[in-house]
Every structure is written in C-alpha cells, then in structure tokens.
C-alpha cells in the first residue's frame, strides 16, 4: 500500500502508547502529518515523535482531553500550525477495573470525562477545521465490551457504549458537511490494559477467540487507516469490530 494519507493532517489522542502509538506511527508511514496528544508520559511521547519524524512530521500536543481549555488548545495549536485538520482520532481512554460495589463516584466521573466528554470536546473544537477539509473524518475508539458488558468495568462499559451513541449522532449530524464519523470496537488487544495478565491467562483468552490469538495494536491501526483513507470515504456511522470474532454484532 502506498502513502495513501500523504499530506493529511491528523490528531491522535492518547498517542504515547498502545493503540494510539500504533495509529500515529502507521499514519506517519502512510504520509500523514500527526499530532501526538498525550497526558503525562513525556518520554514515551517523545519516542513516538521520533519514530513519526522518520516517516513524516509530527507535533507533541500535551493535554488532558477531558479539560475544555486543553481540548481546545490541542486542536487549535495543531490546526493553526499546519493550516487545517483532516482526521481526528479519539483514542485516549481509561479503564478502571472495578464492579459497581467497589466503584466510587470519582471513578465513574473520571472515566466518563476522559472516554466521552473528551471526544465530545475535541469533535466540537475540530468541527470548524473539518468543515474546510475534503477528507474529513472522526474516528472514535470504543470497545467490544460496549456490546458484551463486563463484570469488572461498570464505568468503562458505560462510557464505551455512550461513545457509540455519540458516534452515531455525529454521523447523522456531520455527514451533510462531508465529515464521516465512525468507531472502532477493539477486542482483547495486547496493550497496558492487559499488562497484568499472566502468559497462561493470555493463552486462555486467545483460545476463546475464533482466530486463536490476541489482537495487536497494529490491527487497530490498519482499521483506522481504512476509515481515514479514501477507501473508507463512504463508510459513516458504523462500529467496526476488530476482535478476531470474539464479539459479533
């Protein structure tokens, strides 16, 4: 595949590690200029920037996506430097593994703030720039748990289901402006979220997935690449499950 995103201007939130990192690097390899948003991990973000710069051009965008002033600054700082924005990828998220009984109100509020309020704010502030783009996309990162539920992630499941609602609402609202809005619902991906899994637990989890392996961050990056490129220009309001068949919807 050639550099199908040559010159496209992209912001990836939560891009210092995991899925966001994989998307940022893959998009740079395909020619995109990449804004690397992150919250705290300065050294990790700098390492991602170094790799991005080997293929294209990147810019660090430190900020908490759940804070209105940060979200506005992240978008405007990038769009003003590069004279526009084509693709917003709302990947930043948190997962607090607690059931209802152990969850605090603060756990719930913080999860909803990052996982739902953040994408809402960024989409709102990105809108004026996306309206000027001929390749405008918003891609939200949901989860298979939005469909399957979970016994130990009440707030997380709620937030990822809400993000699907936001995706569908924006797809209808923004489609007439030439902006497509879709979501990716990853399955079990080898990121920090399962960092505490033993190798045996990973094997058991993989054995319950039809393709018999855990997902890798690059699997999600390829799905995002499809949606962001011209190949996905007629896809709007969809929730793309990338899970090896572990959740069919």
C-alpha positions as CSV (number, residue, x, y, z in Angstrom):
1,X,0.0,0.0,0.0
2,X,1.4,3.4,-1.0
3,X,1.4,6.6,1.1
4,X,-2.4,6.8,1.0
5,X,-2.5,9.6,3.6
6,X,0.1,11.8,2.0
7,X,-0.3,15.3,3.4
8,X,-3.3,14.5,5.5
9,X,-3.4,16.3,8.9
10,X,-4.3,14.0,11.8
11,X,-4.6,14.3,15.5
12,X,-4.4,11.1,17.6
13,X,-5.3,11.4,21.2
14,X,-3.7,9.1,23.8
15,X,-0.8,8.5,21.3
16,X,2.1,7.9,23.7
17,X,1.5,4.2,23.9
18,X,-0.6,1.2,22.9
19,X,-3.2,1.6,20.2
20,X,-2.7,5.4,19.9
21,X,1.0,4.9,19.4
22,X,0.4,2.3,16.7
23,X,-2.0,4.5,14.9
24,X,0.3,7.6,15.0
25,X,3.2,5.6,13.6
26,X,1.2,3.8,10.9
27,X,-0.4,7.0,9.7
28,X,3.0,8.7,9.5
29,X,4.3,5.8,7.5
30,X,1.4,6.4,5.1
31,X,2.3,10.1,4.7
32,X,0.2,11.9,7.3
33,X,1.3,14.8,9.5
34,X,0.5,13.6,13.0
35,X,-0.4,15.5,16.2
36,X,0.6,13.3,19.1
37,X,-1.7,14.0,22.0
38,X,-0.8,12.6,25.5
39,X,-1.5,13.5,29.1
40,X,1.6,12.6,31.3
41,X,4.1,10.3,29.6
42,X,6.6,12.9,28.2
43,X,9.4,10.4,27.5
44,X,7.1,7.9,25.8
45,X,5.5,10.6,23.7
46,X,9.0,11.9,22.6
47,X,9.9,8.4,21.5
48,X,6.7,8.2,19.4
49,X,7.5,11.6,17.9
50,X,11.0,10.4,17.0
51,X,9.6,7.4,15.0
52,X,6.9,9.6,13.4
53,X,9.5,12.0,12.2
54,X,11.4,9.2,10.5
55,X,8.5,8.9,8.1
56,X,6.7,12.2,8.0
57,X,6.2,15.1,10.5
58,X,4.8,15.1,14.0
59,X,4.0,17.5,16.8
60,X,3.6,16.8,20.5
61,X,0.3,18.0,22.0
62,X,0.3,17.5,25.7
63,X,-3.1,18.0,27.4
64,X,-6.0,16.4,29.3
65,X,-8.7,15.8,26.7
66,X,-11.4,16.0,29.4
67,X,-10.5,19.6,30.2
68,X,-12.2,22.1,27.9
69,X,-9.2,24.5,27.7
70,X,-6.8,21.7,27.0
71,X,-9.0,20.1,24.3
72,X,-9.4,23.5,22.6
73,X,-5.7,24.2,22.7
74,X,-4.7,20.8,21.4
75,X,-6.9,21.2,18.3
76,X,-6.2,24.8,17.6
77,X,-2.5,24.6,18.2
78,X,-2.2,21.8,15.6
79,X,-4.6,23.1,13.1
80,X,-3.1,26.6,13.1
81,X,0.4,25.3,12.7
82,X,-0.5,23.0,9.8
83,X,-3.2,25.2,8.3
84,X,-6.1,22.7,8.9
85,X,-7.2,19.3,10.1
86,X,-8.4,16.3,8.2
87,X,-8.7,13.5,10.7
88,X,-9.5,13.4,14.4
89,X,-8.9,10.1,16.2
90,X,-10.4,10.0,19.7
91,X,-8.3,7.2,21.2
92,X,-7.5,8.5,24.7
93,X,-9.3,6.5,27.4
94,X,-9.0,5.0,30.8
95,X,-10.2,1.6,32.2
96,X,-10.7,1.3,36.0
97,X,-11.3,-2.3,36.7
98,X,-14.0,-2.2,39.4
99,X,-17.5,-3.6,39.7
100,X,-20.4,-1.4,40.9
101,X,-20.0,-2.1,44.6
102,X,-16.3,-1.1,44.6
103,X,-16.5,1.8,42.1
104,X,-16.5,5.3,43.5
105,X,-18.4,8.2,42.1
106,X,-15.0,9.7,41.3
107,X,-14.0,6.6,39.3
108,X,-17.2,6.9,37.3
109,X,-16.9,10.7,36.7
110,X,-13.2,10.5,35.6
111,X,-14.0,7.6,33.2
112,X,-16.9,9.4,31.6
113,X,-14.9,12.6,31.4
114,X,-12.0,11.1,29.5
115,X,-13.8,8.5,27.5
116,X,-16.9,10.5,26.5
117,X,-16.5,14.2,27.4
118,X,-13.1,14.2,25.7
119,X,-14.3,13.0,22.3
120,X,-17.2,15.4,22.5
121,X,-15.0,18.4,23.3
122,X,-12.4,17.5,20.6
123,X,-15.0,16.9,18.0
124,X,-16.7,20.2,18.8
125,X,-13.4,22.2,18.6
126,X,-12.3,20.3,15.5
127,X,-15.5,20.9,13.6
128,X,-14.7,24.3,12.0
129,X,-11.4,22.9,10.6
130,X,-13.0,19.6,9.5
131,X,-15.7,21.5,7.6
132,X,-12.9,23.0,5.5
133,X,-11.3,19.6,4.7
134,X,-12.0,17.5,1.6
135,X,-11.1,14.3,3.6
136,X,-12.7,15.0,7.0
137,X,-13.0,12.1,9.4
138,X,-13.7,11.5,13.1
139,X,-12.8,8.0,14.4
140,X,-13.7,7.1,17.9
141,X,-12.2,4.1,19.8
142,X,-14.9,2.2,21.6
143,X,-14.7,-1.4,22.8
144,X,-16.2,-4.8,22.3
145,X,-17.3,-4.5,25.9
146,X,-19.9,-1.9,24.8
147,X,-21.7,-4.9,23.4
148,X,-20.7,-7.7,25.7
149,X,-20.6,-6.0,29.0
150,X,-18.1,-6.8,31.8
151,X,-18.3,-8.0,35.4
152,X,-15.4,-5.7,36.5
153,X,-15.7,-2.5,34.4
154,X,-19.0,-0.9,35.0
155,X,-18.0,2.7,34.3
156,X,-15.8,1.7,31.4
157,X,-18.5,-0.3,29.7
158,X,-21.0,2.6,30.2
159,X,-18.6,5.1,28.7
160,X,-17.8,3.0,25.6
161,X,-21.5,2.4,25.0
162,X,-22.1,6.1,25.3
163,X,-19.3,6.7,22.8
164,X,-21.1,4.6,20.2
165,X,-24.2,6.8,20.7
166,X,-22.0,9.9,20.2
167,X,-20.6,8.3,17.0
168,X,-24.0,7.6,15.5
169,X,-25.4,11.0,16.4
170,X,-22.4,12.9,14.9
171,X,-22.5,10.7,11.8
172,X,-26.0,11.9,11.1
173,X,-25.3,15.5,12.0
174,X,-22.0,15.9,10.3
175,X,-22.4,13.7,7.2
176,X,-24.1,16.6,5.3
177,X,-20.9,18.6,5.9
178,X,-18.8,16.0,4.3
179,X,-17.5,14.6,7.6
180,X,-17.7,10.9,8.2
181,X,-17.9,9.7,11.8
182,X,-17.2,6.0,12.7
183,X,-16.0,4.0,15.7
184,X,-13.7,1.0,16.1
185,X,-14.6,-1.5,18.8
186,X,-11.4,-3.5,19.6
187,X,-11.4,-6.9,21.2
188,X,-8.6,-8.1,23.5
189,X,-5.5,-6.2,22.4
190,X,-2.0,-6.6,23.8
191,X,-1.7,-3.2,25.5
192,X,-1.2,-2.0,29.1
193,X,-4.9,-2.8,29.7
194,X,-3.9,-6.5,30.0
195,X,-0.5,-5.8,31.3
196,X,-1.2,-7.7,34.5
197,X,-2.3,-10.8,32.6
198,X,0.0,-13.9,33.1
199,X,1.1,-15.7,30.0
200,X,-1.3,-18.5,30.9
201,X,-4.2,-16.2,31.2
202,X,-3.3,-14.7,27.8
203,X,-3.3,-18.2,26.3
204,X,-6.7,-19.0,27.8
205,X,-8.1,-15.7,26.5
206,X,-6.6,-16.3,23.0
207,X,-8.1,-19.8,22.9
208,X,-11.6,-18.3,23.3
209,X,-11.1,-16.1,20.2
210,X,-12.0,-17.7,16.9
211,X,-8.8,-16.7,15.2
212,X,-6.8,-18.1,18.1
213,X,-4.7,-15.1,19.0
214,X,-4.9,-11.8,20.9
215,X,-5.0,-8.7,18.8
216,X,-2.1,-6.3,18.3
217,X,-2.2,-2.5,18.3
218,X,-1.3,-2.5,14.6
219,X,-4.5,-4.5,13.9
220,X,-6.5,-1.5,15.1
221,X,-4.2,0.9,13.3
222,X,-5.0,-0.8,10.0
223,X,-8.7,-0.5,10.7
224,X,-8.3,3.2,11.4
225,X,-6.2,3.6,8.2
226,X,-9.1,2.1,6.2
227,X,-11.6,4.5,7.7
228,X,-9.3,7.6,7.4
229,X,-8.2,6.9,3.8
230,X,-10.2,7.3,0.6
231,X,-11.1,3.6,0.8
232,X,-13.4,4.4,3.7
233,X,-15.0,7.5,2.3
234,X,-18.5,6.1,2.0
235,X,-18.5,4.5,5.5
236,X,-20.4,6.6,8.0
237,X,-22.0,5.8,11.4
238,X,-20.5,2.3,11.6
239,X,-19.0,0.5,14.5
240,X,-16.2,-1.6,13.1
241,X,-15.5,-4.6,15.3
242,X,-11.8,-5.7,15.3
243,X,-11.8,-8.6,17.6
244,X,-11.0,-11.8,15.8
245,X,-14.6,-12.9,16.0
246,X,-14.9,-12.7,19.8
247,X,-17.9,-10.3,19.6
248,X,-20.3,-10.5,16.7
249,X,-22.6,-7.5,16.2
